Amino acid sequence: MKRLALFLFAFATSPPLAAPVPKELKKEMKIEGTWKMVSCDCFGEPARLNADQHWTFDAGLNMTPHLGSKPAPDAVSGSQLMIDVAADPKRADFKSADDPIVRPGMYELSPDGNTLKLCINQNNADRPTAVEPGKNVYLWTLQRAKPEAGK
């Protein structure tokens, strides 16, 4: 009985077996927050943007599109971004709330964590091979929204 108690004490007080998440991967996971869309290339053609289009990602990477830097209190998440930070190249799959089809894509997060590029195949076909626009491929470029002054 003493051996069991000693084993349980040693097990309970030992550090976790999982390795800590590397610093560079922690930065890759920092997509949550509000982003301003600065460009949208649709199938190789630039798209007109609303000057104040923003996307907010929660911790589960559920996306709420909105105008202005803050979502309305009644804003509803429209889509979900599923990322794989361990993949090389980085994978990002996009699922709209009103469409069960998952669209394959990839993403890039700038080294400073302030620019996010999402490249998504809108045909639900092959995953893009580069973060660039192309046939049936959207390229969205977003910049992290800066906090409003005085708030």
C-alpha positions in Angstrom: 0.0 0.0 0.0 2.9 2.4 0.8 4.4 1.7 -2.7 1.1 2.5 -4.3 0.8 5.8 -2.3 4.4 6.7 -3.2 3.8 5.9 -6.9 0.6 8.0 -6.9 2.4 10.9 -5.1 5.3 10.8 -7.6 2.9 10.6 -10.6 0.8 13.5 -9.3 3.7 15.8 -8.6 5.8 15.0 -11.8 5.7 17.4 -14.7 3.4 16.7 -17.6 4.7 14.3 -20.2 3.7 16.4 -23.1 6.4 18.7 -24.5 5.7 22.4 -24.2 4.5 24.1 -27.4 7.4 25.7 -29.2 7.4 29.5 -29.2 7.2 29.7 -33.0 4.0 27.6 -33.0 2.5 29.6 -30.2 2.8 32.7 -32.5 1.2 30.7 -35.3 -1.8 30.0 -33.2 -2.4 33.7 -32.5 -5.0 34.2 -35.2 -7.8 34.9 -32.8 -8.8 38.6 -32.7 -10.0 41.1 -35.2 -8.5 41.6 -38.6 -9.2 44.2 -41.3 -9.4 42.9 -44.9 -6.9 44.9 -47.0 -7.2 43.0 -50.3 -9.1 40.2 -51.9 -8.1 38.6 -55.1 -10.8 36.4 -56.6 -9.7 34.0 -59.2 -6.8 36.3 -60.3 -8.9 39.5 -60.3 -8.9 42.1 -57.5 -12.3 42.4 -55.9 -13.8 45.6 -54.6 -13.7 45.8 -50.8 -15.9 47.6 -48.4 -13.4 50.1 -46.8 -14.3 48.9 -43.3 -14.6 45.1 -43.7 -13.3 43.2 -40.7 -13.3 39.6 -39.6 -13.1 38.5 -35.9 -11.9 35.1 -35.0 -12.7 33.6 -31.6 -10.5 31.1 -29.8 -12.1 28.3 -31.8 -11.4 30.2 -35.0 -15.1 30.8 -35.7 -15.2 33.8 -37.9 -17.6 36.7 -37.7 -17.5 39.1 -40.6 -18.6 42.7 -39.8 -18.2 46.4 -40.8 -16.2 48.5 -38.3 -13.5 47.3 -35.9 -15.9 45.7 -33.5 -18.7 43.2 -34.2 -22.2 44.2 -33.4 -23.5 42.6 -30.1 -25.9 40.4 -32.1 -23.3 39.4 -34.8 -23.4 35.7 -35.6 -20.4 33.7 -36.6 -20.6 33.0 -40.3 -17.7 30.5 -40.9 -15.0 28.5 -39.3 -11.3 28.4 -40.2 -9.6 25.1 -39.4 -5.8 25.5 -39.4 -3.0 23.0 -39.0 0.0 24.8 -37.6 2.2 21.7 -37.7 1.7 21.1 -41.5 4.2 22.3 -44.0 3.0 24.2 -45.9 0.4 25.5 -43.4 -3.1 24.2 -44.1 -6.2 26.2 -43.6 -9.6 24.8 -44.4 -12.6 27.0 -44.6 -16.2 26.1 -43.7 -19.1 28.4 -44.2 -22.0 28.3 -41.7 -24.5 27.9 -44.5 -22.6 25.3 -46.5 -21.5 21.9 -45.2 -18.6 21.7 -47.8 -15.1 22.3 -46.4 -13.0 24.3 -48.8 -9.2 23.4 -48.8 -6.6 26.1 -48.5 -3.4 27.3 -47.0 -2.3 30.3 -44.9 0.6 32.5 -44.1 1.1 34.5 -40.9 3.7 37.2 -41.1 6.7 36.9 -38.7 5.3 39.8 -36.6 1.9 38.2 -36.5 0.1 41.2 -38.0 -0.6 40.1 -41.6 -2.6 37.0 -42.4 -3.0 35.6 -45.9 -5.7 33.0 -46.6 -5.7 31.1 -49.9 -8.9 29.0 -50.4 -10.1 26.9 -53.3 -13.7 27.8 -53.7 -14.4 24.7 -55.8 -13.8 22.2 -53.0 -11.2 20.6 -55.2 -7.4 20.4 -54.7 -5.6 22.3 -52.0 -3.7 25.3 -53.4 0.0 24.7 -53.7 1.0 28.3 -53.0 -0.5 31.3 -51.2 -1.4 33.1 -54.3 -4.6 33.5 -56.4 -5.5 31.3 -59.3 -8.3 29.4 -61.0 -11.1 28.9 -58.5 -8.8 30.3 -55.7 -9.4 33.3 -53.5 -6.5 35.1 -51.8 -7.6 37.2 -48.8 -5.0 39.5 -47.1 -5.9 40.7 -43.6 -4.1 42.9 -41.2 -4.5 42.7 -37.4 -6.9 45.5 -36.4 -5.2 48.1 -34.1 -7.0 49.0 -30.9 -9.0 52.2 -31.2 -7.4 55.2 -29.5 -8.8 55.9 -26.0 -10.6 52.6 -25.6 
